[in-house]
Amino acid sequence: MASHHRRVVFIGNPNVGKSSMFNAILGARARVMNAPGTTVLLERGDYRYDDQTWDLIDTPGTYSLLPLSPDEQVAAQAAIGNDGNAEPDLIVATLDATNIARSLYFLAMILELGRPTVVALTMNDLAAKNGAEVDPKALSRALSGVPVVQVDGRTGRGTARLMQVINESFAGTPMPAGLHPVDPQEVDVKQWVEGRADERFDWAACVIADINLEDRERSTFSDRIDRVLLHPVGGIVVFLAVMFLVFQATTWLAGPAQDWIDGDVRDWITGGIDQVFALFGPDAADGWLHGLLVDGLLDGIVTVLTFIPPMGIMFILLSLLEDSGYLARAAFVMDRAMRLVGLDGRAFLPIVVGFGCNLPALAATRTLPDSRQRVLTGMLIPFSSCSARLSVYLVLAYAFFREQAGLVVFGMYVFSIVLILAVGILLRKVKFHSLEPEPFAMSLPPYQCPRLLVLVKSVLARLWGFIRGASSIIVTMIVIVWVLQGIPATASAGSFGDVEDVHESVYGVVADAIAPVFKPAGFDDWHASAALMTGFVAKEVVVGSLSQSYAIDTGDETEAEEGSGSLGTAIANSFEESSGGHGKAAAIAFLLFTLAYTPCLATVAELKRQYGGKIAAQTVGLGLVTAYILAVVAFQLLRLII
């Protein structure tokens, strides 16, 4: 018997547990994708039921089928089945038992579409703790027989029953008394939604009366916690403390794991490759193939692996903050501060995390409900001065401003914040015209304890999505860099894969060709341009590239020792020469360029994975143009002063 792909659309208000339920049903089979022609993220996956295959679609949270944002528009289009979307065979409407009145109003719109509909009742355990438990059978009777299934998305309890009821309901479900069906393909959505609003409120009140559910005015556990977390002063203090812990976790906790991968794991694999090559003779490891495998392919794989610890930690923390209910509170606390750039408080978390590492910061933008906010925040994150740039700041600060090195480094972080605000305002005026600050209304979900199994499944699925989407780009580019460094540009440079002086490779020739571009910024020197080219792969290797190009072995020296020692002296001499005696001005210009220019390759790959190639290219171009303008202006002004 041939399989029939039936389309099942999951829809509901924000923070009702819909996505948790969806992931509990599909697990790792769910895949993230963009809605056609948009940057709105959807989750979808195939579900096998007997001999059938169902196409399950999880839509963004929405309060209405009259959309106010691109995300809500995608949800409405998926439910209605217009604007190129296939008509759903069935809609799963998710209702929050802790806020049943609001959920019923939204359900009324879904039912009026006339599609087969199944109600998934979530958070009923929390409603029971507040003395307002909803009886699924009583609710189904009040809905004239529309199926109601109680589901706990955190544990997966009730999902098997939900899928069984879905299978039984494809033939159709009743239209509750008091509601009137519409033709979703012919109706004027605005007129329909607004014209029947009073009828829906009256209908919802009748349903609540039928199930004998009183609106109890008593202080709940969530209310008592909110008195602290939403306090104008106390809430900000708690939020900053939480952000500090998140920042430290993505840097300090991930650091040892990254060092282990970059050290021990790399050594183990390299040792294995060496043993295999030893089978072909003592000189086999000296050839270009060994270099390609170890310094090209393996280096790319290890680079991908080193990003897994911070990404995994960020996904875990995001899930904990979101599932516990705190992330919604944090958005309210920081909302006023973020309105300057047209964002709401939820955008503060990714930007703060960006100062640790841009890559997990991009992952954090998934908590933003509006696709325009996600894209704008994603384009601003590369201007957050990640910890990898710190090594460059320290070396140049000690090389040129030894007594004021700490002040220079601090100034770079302050300028990073100023730059984020300035670029954000610019982008709002140029690219995001429609993104205007609006009154921030959001339902605060009740506090609850995240479930370990669901959290682990979600984190593993997200990590695999990153590895699958970004690894090929990262590995390919690192191999290309190795090849360029391994191709001799002169007869005396050596053989392929064995170029002793990188300046005599094709990579060095390209660096020489680029260097004159930076003459107005004061550092038209191939050492600097080669380091910036390598920094496109990873900012961590900029200092190492400088050491390699100057042929200086810094050993185990700290950044301060490198800046104060022979490497710092070599850099200072080059910058003094290229700037015509204005080395300090050129150094500041180089630092500003390093701060603002193209993010590392892994970040670019994640930008492309989340927002598409066009947004990734625009972000890279924006960074390069901004960095160049800053560097030139800074040098031309500062050379007159210092």
DRENVOMAR-937251 format. One record per residue (C-alpha): residue number from 0; residue in one letter; chain; x, y, z. Coordinates in nm, 3 decimals. Example, Ala and Ser with C-alpha at 12.3 -4.5 7.8 and 13.67 -1.06 7.14 Angstrom:
<sites>
num/residu/chaine/u/v/w
0/a/A/1.230/-0.450/0.780
1/s/A/1.367/-0.106/0.714
</sites>
This chain:
<sites>
num/residu/chaine/u/v/w
0/m/A/0.000/0.000/0.000
1/a/A/0.143/0.337/-0.098
2/s/A/0.227/0.582/0.176
3/h/A/0.032/0.906/0.185
4/h/A/0.214/1.211/0.319
5/r/A/-0.042/1.387/0.533
6/r/A/0.044/1.737/0.652
7/v/A/-0.002/1.800/1.025
8/v/A/0.057/2.157/1.143
9/f/A/0.130/2.231/1.511
10/i/A/0.026/2.580/1.618
11/g/A/-0.018/2.770/1.944
12/n/A/0.067/3.076/2.151
13/p/A/0.431/3.140/2.250
14/n/A/0.559/2.958/2.559
15/v/A/0.286/2.693/2.574
16/g/A/0.522/2.394/2.542
17/k/A/0.442/2.332/2.174
18/s/A/0.801/2.296/2.054
19/s/A/0.893/2.073/2.349
20/m/A/0.601/1.849/2.260
21/f/A/0.701/1.851/1.893
22/n/A/1.060/1.752/1.976
23/a/A/0.938/1.482/2.214
24/i/A/0.744/1.332/1.921
25/l/A/1.019/1.352/1.658
26/g/A/1.338/1.367/1.865
27/a/A/1.651/1.383/1.649
28/r/A/1.441/1.334/1.335
29/a/A/1.325/1.697/1.355
30/r/A/1.520/1.929/1.131
31/v/A/1.543/2.307/1.134
32/m/A/1.475/2.490/0.810
33/n/A/1.372/2.831/0.684
34/a/A/1.019/2.888/0.568
35/p/A/1.027/2.935/0.187
36/g/A/1.142/3.283/0.093
37/t/A/1.192/3.395/0.455
38/t/A/1.443/3.384/0.740
39/v/A/1.176/3.242/0.971
40/l/A/1.290/2.915/1.129
41/l/A/1.061/2.613/1.121
42/e/A/1.103/2.260/1.250
43/r/A/0.965/1.975/1.047
44/g/A/1.007/1.603/1.015
45/d/A/0.854/1.281/0.884
46/y/A/0.656/1.064/1.127
47/r/A/0.570/0.703/1.050
48/y/A/0.233/0.577/1.172
49/d/A/0.154/0.223/1.058
50/d/A/0.189/0.236/0.678
51/q/A/0.150/0.615/0.661
52/t/A/0.406/0.895/0.656
53/w/A/0.298/1.226/0.807
54/d/A/0.472/1.556/0.744
55/l/A/0.481/1.732/1.082
56/i/A/0.531/2.112/1.084
57/d/A/0.607/2.315/1.399
58/t/A/0.521/2.683/1.346
59/p/A/0.641/2.990/1.540
60/g/A/0.431/3.091/1.840
61/t/A/0.154/3.337/1.759
62/y/A/-0.135/3.500/1.943
63/s/A/-0.349/3.548/1.635
64/l/A/-0.401/3.449/1.273
65/l/A/-0.383/3.822/1.191
66/p/A/-0.001/3.847/1.176
67/l/A/0.200/4.135/1.320
68/s/A/0.544/3.993/1.229
69/p/A/0.696/3.765/0.963
70/d/A/0.699/3.477/1.216
71/e/A/0.329/3.512/1.291
72/q/A/0.262/3.541/0.918
73/v/A/0.437/3.209/0.853
74/a/A/0.232/3.045/1.130
75/a/A/-0.093/3.185/0.988
76/q/A/-0.005/3.082/0.633
77/a/A/0.077/2.727/0.746
78/a/A/-0.257/2.695/0.930
79/i/A/-0.469/2.856/0.658
80/g/A/-0.278/2.693/0.371
81/n/A/-0.231/2.998/0.151
82/d/A/0.054/3.193/-0.014
83/g/A/0.211/2.879/-0.154
84/n/A/0.166/2.664/0.158
85/a/A/-0.007/2.329/0.120
86/e/A/-0.339/2.299/0.301
87/p/A/-0.297/2.107/0.628
88/d/A/-0.478/1.776/0.661
89/l/A/-0.504/1.838/1.035
90/i/A/-0.411/2.108/1.284
91/v/A/-0.283/2.037/1.634
92/a/A/-0.381/2.339/1.846
93/t/A/-0.174/2.362/2.165
94/l/A/-0.357/2.504/2.468
95/d/A/-0.189/2.623/2.788
96/a/A/-0.393/2.501/3.085
97/t/A/-0.245/2.773/3.308
98/n/A/-0.393/3.043/3.081
99/i/A/-0.696/2.870/2.939
100/a/A/-0.897/3.185/2.859
101/r/A/-0.635/3.327/2.623
102/s/A/-0.575/2.986/2.467
103/l/A/-0.947/2.933/2.400
104/y/A/-0.975/3.261/2.212
105/f/A/-0.693/3.151/1.982
106/l/A/-0.846/2.802/1.950
107/a/A/-1.171/2.960/1.829
108/m/A/-0.990/3.105/1.525
109/i/A/-0.832/2.769/1.447
110/l/A/-1.162/2.583/1.471
111/e/A/-1.337/2.837/1.247
112/l/A/-1.100/2.737/0.964
113/g/A/-1.300/2.416/0.939
114/r/A/-0.994/2.189/0.933
115/p/A/-0.980/1.864/1.131
116/t/A/-0.839/1.981/1.466
117/v/A/-0.700/1.806/1.771
118/v/A/-0.634/1.997/2.095
119/a/A/-0.308/1.924/2.281
120/l/A/-0.353/2.040/2.641
121/t/A/-0.017/2.129/2.801
122/m/A/0.102/2.246/3.145
123/n/A/-0.197/2.090/3.319
124/d/A/0.028/1.970/3.602
125/l/A/0.121/2.331/3.675
126/a/A/-0.243/2.437/3.655
127/a/A/-0.326/2.166/3.908
128/k/A/-0.070/2.308/4.154
129/n/A/-0.252/2.641/4.128
130/g/A/-0.587/2.476/4.188
131/a/A/-0.706/2.528/3.831
132/e/A/-0.664/2.186/3.666
133/v/A/-0.851/2.137/3.337
134/d/A/-1.035/1.807/3.284
135/p/A/-0.957/1.702/2.922
136/k/A/-1.282/1.505/2.891
137/a/A/-1.490/1.793/3.024
138/l/A/-1.314/2.034/2.788
139/s/A/-1.380/1.801/2.493
140/r/A/-1.751/1.790/2.582
141/a/A/-1.758/2.171/2.605
142/l/A/-1.599/2.182/2.258
143/s/A/-1.882/1.968/2.117
144/g/A/-1.656/1.664/2.087
145/v/A/-1.334/1.814/1.950
146/p/A/-1.065/1.568/2.070
147/v/A/-0.854/1.690/2.364
148/v/A/-0.536/1.507/2.469
149/q/A/-0.332/1.600/2.777
150/v/A/0.040/1.612/2.686
151/d/A/0.358/1.683/2.882
152/g/A/0.621/1.787/2.628
153/r/A/0.903/1.772/2.882
154/t/A/0.851/1.400/2.952
155/g/A/0.679/1.296/2.632
156/r/A/0.383/1.163/2.830
157/g/A/0.067/1.167/2.623
158/t/A/0.239/1.201/2.284
159/a/A/0.161/0.841/2.182
160/r/A/-0.206/0.898/2.261
161/l/A/-0.195/1.228/2.072
162/m/A/-0.065/1.057/1.756
163/q/A/-0.336/0.791/1.786
164/v/A/-0.608/1.057/1.813
165/i/A/-0.459/1.244/1.517
166/n/A/-0.486/0.927/1.307
167/e/A/-0.851/0.889/1.410
168/s/A/-0.935/1.253/1.333
169/f/A/-0.820/1.301/0.971
170/a/A/-1.178/1.230/0.855
171/g/A/-1.299/1.542/1.037
172/t/A/-1.379/1.689/1.380
173/p/A/-1.692/1.873/1.502
174/m/A/-1.750/2.247/1.481
175/p/A/-1.833/2.361/1.836
176/a/A/-2.165/2.531/1.899
177/g/A/-2.131/2.910/1.890
178/l/A/-1.859/2.914/1.623
179/h/A/-1.912/2.954/1.249
180/p/A/-1.683/2.806/0.983
181/v/A/-1.526/3.016/0.710
182/d/A/-1.370/2.934/0.375
183/p/A/-0.999/2.997/0.452
184/q/A/-0.917/3.045/0.083
185/e/A/-1.174/3.316/0.021
186/v/A/-1.206/3.496/0.355
187/d/A/-1.057/3.842/0.417
188/v/A/-0.838/3.748/0.713
189/k/A/-0.832/4.095/0.871
190/q/A/-1.208/4.139/0.848
191/w/A/-1.272/3.786/0.970
192/v/A/-1.036/3.803/1.271
193/e/A/-1.143/4.148/1.386
194/g/A/-1.512/4.114/1.300
195/r/A/-1.575/3.808/1.515
196/a/A/-1.357/3.898/1.813
197/d/A/-1.648/3.960/2.052
198/e/A/-1.815/3.634/1.952
199/r/A/-1.497/3.442/2.031
200/f/A/-1.459/3.604/2.374
201/d/A/-1.822/3.516/2.455
202/w/A/-1.767/3.162/2.332
203/a/A/-1.451/3.122/2.543
204/a/A/-1.639/3.248/2.852
205/c/A/-1.911/2.989/2.792
206/v/A/-1.655/2.709/2.760
207/i/A/-1.488/2.813/3.087
208/a/A/-1.826/2.816/3.257
209/d/A/-1.909/2.471/3.115
210/i/A/-1.596/2.316/3.263
211/n/A/-1.653/2.488/3.599
212/l/A/-1.315/2.655/3.598
213/e/A/-1.293/2.958/3.824
214/d/A/-1.034/3.229/3.776
215/r/A/-0.870/3.211/4.116
216/e/A/-0.710/3.533/4.233
217/r/A/-0.438/3.397/4.455
218/s/A/-0.065/3.436/4.470
219/t/A/0.119/3.151/4.300
220/f/A/0.478/3.034/4.337
221/s/A/0.564/3.207/4.008
222/d/A/0.411/3.532/4.134
223/r/A/0.626/3.530/4.448
224/i/A/0.948/3.471/4.250
225/d/A/0.853/3.739/3.997
226/r/A/0.840/4.001/4.271
227/v/A/1.219/3.967/4.283
228/l/A/1.311/3.880/3.923
229/l/A/1.096/4.155/3.770
230/h/A/1.191/4.421/4.023
231/p/A/1.337/4.733/3.853
232/v/A/1.659/4.701/4.054
233/g/A/1.672/4.345/4.186
234/g/A/1.572/4.201/3.851
235/i/A/1.863/4.371/3.673
236/v/A/2.109/4.253/3.941
237/v/A/1.989/3.893/3.905
238/f/A/1.995/3.917/3.526
239/l/A/2.352/4.048/3.518
240/a/A/2.457/3.768/3.754
241/v/A/2.295/3.510/3.526
242/m/A/2.461/3.665/3.221
243/f/A/2.798/3.654/3.399
244/l/A/2.753/3.282/3.467
245/v/A/2.653/3.218/3.106
246/f/A/2.951/3.418/2.980
247/q/A/3.191/3.233/3.210
248/a/A/3.046/2.895/3.122
249/t/A/3.098/2.946/2.748
250/t/A/3.458/3.056/2.803
251/w/A/3.604/2.906/3.120
252/l/A/3.416/2.575/3.124
253/a/A/3.460/2.517/2.753
254/g/A/3.828/2.617/2.758
255/p/A/3.974/2.297/2.912
256/a/A/3.767/2.080/2.677
257/q/A/3.880/2.285/2.378
258/d/A/4.244/2.261/2.490
259/w/A/4.208/1.884/2.530
260/i/A/4.065/1.849/2.179
261/d/A/4.325/2.082/2.027
262/g/A/4.606/1.914/2.222
263/d/A/4.559/1.551/2.318
264/v/A/4.300/1.454/2.056
265/r/A/4.502/1.622/1.781
266/d/A/4.821/1.446/1.902
267/w/A/4.648/1.106/1.914
268/i/A/4.514/1.136/1.560
269/t/A/4.843/1.279/1.432
270/g/A/5.027/0.988/1.597
271/g/A/4.795/0.742/1.426
272/i/A/4.852/0.906/1.088
273/d/A/5.229/0.901/1.148
274/q/A/5.218/0.529/1.226
275/v/A/5.029/0.458/0.905
276/f/A/5.279/0.660/0.700
277/a/A/5.569/0.484/0.876
278/l/A/5.454/0.161/0.711
279/f/A/5.560/0.309/0.377
280/g/A/5.910/0.404/0.482
281/p/A/6.092/0.651/0.711
282/d/A/6.060/0.941/0.464
283/a/A/5.690/0.894/0.380
284/a/A/5.579/1.145/0.646
285/d/A/5.789/1.418/0.483
286/g/A/5.573/1.434/0.171
287/w/A/5.292/1.673/0.083
288/l/A/5.019/1.414/0.142
289/h/A/5.112/1.393/0.511
290/g/A/5.103/1.772/0.537
291/l/A/4.765/1.787/0.363
292/l/A/4.617/1.529/0.601
293/v/A/4.768/1.670/0.924
294/d/A/4.796/2.045/0.865
295/g/A/4.498/2.072/0.630
296/l/A/4.222/1.815/0.672
297/l/A/4.292/1.726/1.036
298/d/A/4.331/2.090/1.132
299/g/A/3.989/2.161/0.982
300/i/A/3.826/1.870/1.163
301/v/A/3.986/1.966/1.496
302/t/A/3.871/2.326/1.445
303/v/A/3.512/2.202/1.410
304/l/A/3.548/1.979/1.716
305/t/A/3.684/2.263/1.931
306/f/A/3.360/2.454/1.879
307/i/A/3.146/2.169/2.012
308/p/A/3.213/2.240/2.386
309/p/A/3.107/2.608/2.381
310/m/A/2.816/2.531/2.149
311/g/A/2.702/2.240/2.365
312/i/A/2.727/2.446/2.684
313/m/A/2.534/2.731/2.522
314/f/A/2.258/2.498/2.400
315/i/A/2.229/2.346/2.748
316/l/A/2.211/2.685/2.919
317/l/A/1.961/2.819/2.666
318/s/A/1.739/2.515/2.716
319/l/A/1.760/2.550/3.094
320/l/A/1.682/2.922/3.088
321/e/A/1.402/2.885/2.835
322/d/A/1.236/2.572/2.976
323/s/A/1.254/2.700/3.334
324/g/A/1.065/3.016/3.233
325/y/A/1.343/3.263/3.323
326/l/A/1.432/3.372/2.970
327/a/A/1.097/3.546/2.927
328/r/A/1.159/3.741/3.251
329/a/A/1.506/3.842/3.134
330/a/A/1.352/3.986/2.818
331/f/A/1.127/4.214/3.020
332/v/A/1.410/4.329/3.246
333/m/A/1.639/4.436/2.958
334/d/A/1.371/4.548/2.715
335/r/A/1.417/4.923/2.765
336/a/A/1.794/4.908/2.714
337/m/A/1.763/4.728/2.378
338/r/A/1.498/4.953/2.226
339/l/A/1.765/5.195/2.106
340/v/A/1.847/4.959/1.819
341/g/A/1.491/4.842/1.760
342/l/A/1.527/4.514/1.951
343/d/A/1.360/4.387/2.265
344/g/A/1.522/4.252/2.579
345/r/A/1.567/3.899/2.448
346/a/A/1.842/4.020/2.212
347/f/A/2.066/4.116/2.503
348/l/A/2.162/3.757/2.584
349/p/A/2.314/3.669/2.242
350/i/A/2.509/3.996/2.227
351/v/A/2.655/3.940/2.574
352/v/A/2.747/3.581/2.488
353/g/A/2.919/3.717/2.175
354/f/A/3.188/3.871/2.393
355/g/A/3.284/3.516/2.486
356/c/A/3.243/3.357/2.142
357/n/A/3.042/3.470/1.842
358/l/A/2.945/3.117/1.742
359/p/A/2.730/3.016/2.043
360/a/A/2.596/3.372/2.045
361/l/A/2.444/3.308/1.702
362/a/A/2.290/2.990/1.841
363/a/A/2.134/3.201/2.116
364/t/A/1.945/3.412/1.860
365/r/A/1.707/3.119/1.813
366/t/A/1.532/3.232/2.130
367/l/A/1.415/3.549/1.952
368/p/A/1.057/3.510/1.823
369/d/A/1.079/3.763/1.537
370/s/A/1.288/3.665/1.233
371/r/A/1.381/4.030/1.168
372/q/A/1.520/4.058/1.521
373/r/A/1.712/3.733/1.473
374/v/A/1.876/3.860/1.153
375/l/A/1.956/4.205/1.295
376/t/A/2.102/4.054/1.614
377/g/A/2.297/3.801/1.407
378/m/A/2.450/4.080/1.199
379/l/A/2.549/4.271/1.516
380/i/A/2.705/3.976/1.701
381/p/A/3.032/3.975/1.496
382/f/A/3.100/4.324/1.635
383/s/A/3.104/4.177/1.987
384/s/A/3.472/4.149/2.075
385/c/A/3.510/3.774/2.128
386/s/A/3.779/3.633/2.356
387/a/A/3.986/3.516/2.055
388/r/A/4.059/3.879/1.965
389/l/A/4.201/3.941/2.313
390/s/A/4.538/3.784/2.226
391/v/A/4.582/4.035/1.940
392/y/A/4.489/4.326/2.169
393/l/A/4.740/4.219/2.432
394/v/A/5.033/4.167/2.197
395/l/A/4.994/4.503/2.022
396/a/A/4.907/4.687/2.344
397/y/A/5.228/4.568/2.509
398/a/A/5.429/4.628/2.192
399/f/A/5.323/4.994/2.159
400/f/A/5.160/5.105/2.487
401/r/A/5.334/4.900/2.755
402/e/A/5.245/5.126/3.049
403/q/A/4.886/5.176/2.933
404/a/A/4.832/4.827/2.790
405/g/A/4.542/4.747/3.024
406/l/A/4.368/5.073/2.937
407/v/A/4.404/5.005/2.564
408/v/A/4.251/4.657/2.597
409/f/A/3.965/4.793/2.809
410/g/A/3.909/5.065/2.551
411/m/A/3.867/4.803/2.276
412/y/A/3.581/4.638/2.466
413/v/A/3.414/4.972/2.536
414/f/A/3.446/5.066/2.170
415/s/A/3.295/4.729/2.075
416/i/A/2.978/4.821/2.267
417/v/A/2.966/5.164/2.104
418/l/A/3.016/5.003/1.763
419/i/A/2.729/4.758/1.819
420/l/A/2.494/5.045/1.901
421/a/A/2.611/5.257/1.606
422/v/A/2.588/4.975/1.352
423/g/A/2.253/4.868/1.496
424/i/A/2.108/5.217/1.448
425/l/A/2.252/5.230/1.095
426/l/A/2.105/4.892/1.000
427/r/A/1.765/4.995/1.132
428/k/A/1.764/5.300/0.905
429/v/A/1.908/5.126/0.598
430/k/A/1.790/4.763/0.603
431/f/A/1.532/4.710/0.880
432/h/A/1.290/4.998/0.818
433/s/A/0.989/4.802/0.942
434/l/A/1.153/4.700/1.269
435/e/A/1.023/4.972/1.498
436/p/A/1.009/4.950/1.878
437/e/A/0.660/4.845/1.980
438/p/A/0.499/4.793/2.319
439/f/A/0.644/4.466/2.445
440/a/A/0.364/4.229/2.546
441/m/A/0.446/3.873/2.637
442/s/A/0.284/3.605/2.847
443/l/A/0.515/3.491/3.127
444/p/A/0.519/3.112/3.142
445/p/A/0.508/2.948/3.486
446/y/A/0.836/2.831/3.637
447/q/A/0.903/2.464/3.588
448/c/A/1.186/2.216/3.611
449/p/A/1.339/2.117/3.273
450/r/A/1.345/1.746/3.194
451/l/A/1.692/1.596/3.152
452/l/A/1.613/1.346/2.875
453/v/A/1.433/1.598/2.655
454/l/A/1.711/1.853/2.717
455/v/A/1.983/1.606/2.616
456/k/A/1.797/1.505/2.299
457/s/A/1.743/1.869/2.205
458/v/A/2.109/1.963/2.264
459/l/A/2.239/1.665/2.063
460/a/A/2.004/1.746/1.775
461/r/A/2.117/2.109/1.768
462/l/A/2.486/2.013/1.786
463/w/A/2.445/1.770/1.500
464/g/A/2.271/2.042/1.299
465/f/A/2.571/2.270/1.351
466/i/A/2.826/2.001/1.263
467/r/A/2.634/1.896/0.953
468/g/A/2.579/2.252/0.835
469/a/A/2.913/2.418/0.913
470/s/A/3.181/2.147/0.906
471/s/A/3.214/2.120/0.527
472/i/A/3.268/2.496/0.488
473/i/A/3.525/2.515/0.769
474/v/A/3.724/2.210/0.661
475/t/A/3.724/2.314/0.294
476/m/A/3.849/2.666/0.366
477/i/A/4.125/2.548/0.599
478/v/A/4.244/2.300/0.337
479/i/A/4.245/2.581/0.078
480/v/A/4.460/2.798/0.309
481/w/A/4.703/2.507/0.355
482/v/A/4.723/2.455/-0.020
483/l/A/4.796/2.826/-0.081
484/q/A/5.068/2.818/0.184
485/g/A/5.210/2.500/0.032
486/i/A/5.240/2.620/-0.329
487/p/A/5.585/2.775/-0.391
488/a/A/5.577/3.112/-0.572
489/t/A/5.950/3.123/-0.655
490/a/A/6.202/2.870/-0.780
491/s/A/6.394/2.880/-0.452
492/a/A/6.089/2.851/-0.229
493/g/A/6.093/2.472/-0.218
494/s/A/5.850/2.207/-0.334
495/f/A/5.476/2.175/-0.298
496/g/A/5.385/2.125/0.067
497/d/A/5.737/2.208/0.180
498/v/A/5.766/2.591/0.161
499/e/A/5.988/2.707/0.447
500/d/A/5.918/3.081/0.416
501/v/A/5.545/3.151/0.389
502/h/A/5.631/3.481/0.216
503/e/A/5.756/3.281/-0.083
504/s/A/5.430/3.085/-0.115
505/v/A/5.121/3.182/-0.313
506/y/A/4.971/3.279/0.021
507/g/A/5.255/3.526/0.074
508/v/A/5.213/3.664/-0.279
509/v/A/4.843/3.724/-0.210
510/a/A/4.934/3.895/0.119
511/d/A/5.180/4.118/-0.069
512/a/A/4.910/4.207/-0.321
513/i/A/4.661/4.298/-0.047
514/a/A/4.903/4.498/0.168
515/p/A/4.889/4.828/-0.035
516/v/A/4.514/4.845/0.035
517/f/A/4.601/4.920/0.398
518/k/A/4.840/5.205/0.320
519/p/A/4.580/5.470/0.423
520/a/A/4.548/5.283/0.755
521/g/A/4.924/5.282/0.815
522/f/A/4.997/4.908/0.805
523/d/A/5.062/4.825/0.438
524/d/A/5.294/4.542/0.538
525/w/A/5.262/4.183/0.419
526/h/A/5.306/4.047/0.773
527/a/A/4.991/4.232/0.883
528/s/A/4.784/4.141/0.576
529/a/A/4.888/3.774/0.602
530/a/A/4.783/3.770/0.969
531/l/A/4.445/3.924/0.883
532/m/A/4.392/3.665/0.607
533/t/A/4.465/3.385/0.852
534/g/A/4.238/3.555/1.107
535/f/A/3.948/3.499/0.871
536/v/A/3.985/3.128/0.947
537/a/A/4.019/3.180/1.323
538/k/A/4.110/3.491/1.522
539/e/A/4.308/3.272/1.762
540/v/A/4.583/3.221/1.502
541/v/A/4.649/3.587/1.417
542/v/A/4.935/3.613/1.667
543/g/A/5.069/3.274/1.556
544/s/A/5.063/3.391/1.195
545/l/A/5.263/3.701/1.291
546/s/A/5.519/3.483/1.469
547/q/A/5.542/3.256/1.165
548/s/A/5.581/3.540/0.915
549/y/A/5.854/3.706/1.125
550/a/A/6.016/3.362/1.185
551/i/A/6.014/3.421/1.561
552/d/A/5.959/3.126/1.796
553/t/A/5.771/3.261/2.098
554/g/A/5.755/2.923/2.269
555/d/A/5.534/2.927/2.580
556/e/A/5.541/3.304/2.623
557/t/A/5.225/3.482/2.733
558/e/A/5.070/3.750/2.513
559/a/A/5.221/4.018/2.736
560/e/A/5.565/3.858/2.704
561/e/A/5.523/3.828/2.326
562/g/A/5.430/4.194/2.298
563/s/A/5.718/4.303/2.520
564/g/A/5.971/4.070/2.354
565/s/A/6.116/4.008/2.013
566/l/A/5.779/3.960/1.840
567/g/A/5.652/4.292/1.971
568/t/A/5.973/4.462/1.862
569/a/A/5.946/4.318/1.511
570/i/A/5.582/4.430/1.481
571/a/A/5.668/4.777/1.611
572/n/A/5.952/4.814/1.360
573/s/A/5.727/4.707/1.068
574/f/A/5.447/4.941/1.171
575/e/A/5.684/5.232/1.226
576/e/A/5.821/5.182/0.876
577/s/A/5.485/5.130/0.702
578/s/A/5.323/5.426/0.879
579/g/A/5.604/5.672/0.818
580/g/A/5.695/5.696/1.186
581/h/A/5.341/5.683/1.328
582/g/A/5.353/5.329/1.463
583/k/A/5.115/5.385/1.755
584/a/A/4.849/5.531/1.527
585/a/A/4.889/5.235/1.289
586/a/A/4.869/4.992/1.582
587/i/A/4.536/5.137/1.697
588/a/A/4.410/5.125/1.338
589/f/A/4.511/4.756/1.318
590/l/A/4.335/4.683/1.647
591/l/A/4.015/4.850/1.528
592/f/A/4.030/4.658/1.202
593/t/A/4.076/4.332/1.396
594/l/A/3.777/4.420/1.614
595/a/A/3.535/4.496/1.332
596/y/A/3.636/4.293/1.026
597/t/A/3.508/3.959/0.903
598/p/A/3.427/3.714/1.184
599/c/A/3.598/3.377/1.194
600/l/A/3.512/3.114/0.935
601/a/A/3.301/2.909/1.178
602/t/A/3.086/3.214/1.253
603/v/A/3.040/3.283/0.881
604/a/A/2.937/2.920/0.830
605/e/A/2.682/2.948/1.111
606/l/A/2.550/3.275/0.966
607/k/A/2.496/3.099/0.635
608/r/A/2.335/2.798/0.803
609/q/A/2.089/3.005/1.004
610/y/A/2.009/3.299/0.778
611/g/A/2.123/3.198/0.430
612/g/A/2.413/3.292/0.205
613/k/A/2.283/3.641/0.127
614/i/A/2.272/3.752/0.492
615/a/A/2.612/3.589/0.558
616/a/A/2.765/3.776/0.262
617/q/A/2.608/4.105/0.372
618/t/A/2.742/4.056/0.726
619/v/A/3.094/3.983/0.597
620/g/A/3.080/4.285/0.366
621/l/A/2.947/4.509/0.643
622/g/A/3.231/4.403/0.871
623/l/A/3.499/4.463/0.610
624/v/A/3.368/4.806/0.509
625/t/A/3.318/4.915/0.871
626/a/A/3.662/4.789/0.973
627/y/A/3.836/4.960/0.684
628/i/A/3.664/5.294/0.741
629/l/A/3.742/5.281/1.115
630/a/A/4.108/5.191/1.054
631/v/A/4.165/5.464/0.795
632/v/A/3.986/5.736/0.993
633/a/A/4.162/5.638/1.315
634/f/A/4.508/5.640/1.157
635/q/A/4.459/5.965/0.968
636/l/A/4.339/6.142/1.284
637/l/A/4.573/5.984/1.537
638/r/A/4.888/6.037/1.332
639/l/A/4.830/6.407/1.385
640/i/A/4.810/6.358/1.763
641/i/A/5.044/6.073/1.862
</sites>
